[in-house]
Amino acid sequence: MAISPTAPAPLLDVRETVLDNGLKVLVSPVHTAPLVSVWCWYRVGSRDERPGLTGASHWVEHMNFKGTTNIPRDEMKGLVERFGGMWNGYTWIDQTTYLETAGKDALDQLLFIEAERMSNGLYEPGDCESERTVIISELQGGENDPDQLLDQEVTAMAFRAHPYRHPTIGWLSDLRSMTRDDLYGHYRRYYIPNNATLVVAGDVDADDVLRRVARTLGAIPSSPEPPRVALVEPPQLGERRVIVERPGTTAYLKLAWHAPAAPPSGWIRSAPC
């Protein structure tokens, strides 16, 4: 029986615009369901942290669900869920991302949330302290997962100089010593429109979306471009090994190789290993 080649996936219709304040906006109309999805990507992750502040990007992500000047913390979740939607966020080495998907009538609310998150985070001292406990518990829980623990140790061994060696969640000593002002300074440095890309996809009209985005986020002022890590990892001269021994009967093996850097125009600007 002859097997026909798989047909290539159709190209998405994507409209790209950069607002006057530097915010890049990508809009993709997809009319298969009456839904809209809004993603806001920031070019900041654990690679942008120095010793003493490891874990700041991830902690800031947590704080940006704790309310803003115009959205009480207890209402952020409801703004999305009242439209039958879902929301989330994550942080990794090169980016921090927030996302919401809901009925298409929720678009203005979703854009309002991202505008508030970009410019009006509160960072109440009490919330920062309570979240410190949450994140330390998350770190300690990960250390009880042998696969996750070994991955952390292999990565720290693979990089001697580059900040990719730090875990995204941070080192425990830094999580214990960071202050509210450290977190807020990190937030204000990187959460600026000219360091972000907003993506809107769903049952929308591109021109209409761009008008709404300009009205909601276009007035947020740009700021100087955040500093970027210029450090280059020195060449590896030989094989490196790390052995982690703990009680148990399960064995894990991880092998890692350094990979070439990705093009600078991409979101993931270089591969971890």
Secondary structure, 3 states (H helix, E strand, C coil): CCCCCCCCCCCCCCEEEECCCCCEEEEEECCCCCEEEEEEEECCCHHHCCCCCCCHHHHHHHHCCCCECCCCHHHHHHHHHCCCCEEEEEECCCCEEEEEEEEHHHHHHHHHHHHHHHHCECCCHHHHHHHHHHHHHHHHHHHCCHHHHHHHHHHHHHCCCCHHHCCCCCCHHHHHHCCHHHHHHHHHHHCCHHHEEEEEEECCCHHHHHHHHHHHHCCCCCCCCCCCCCCCCCCCCCCCCCCCCCCCCCCCCCCCCCCCCCCCCCCCCCCCC
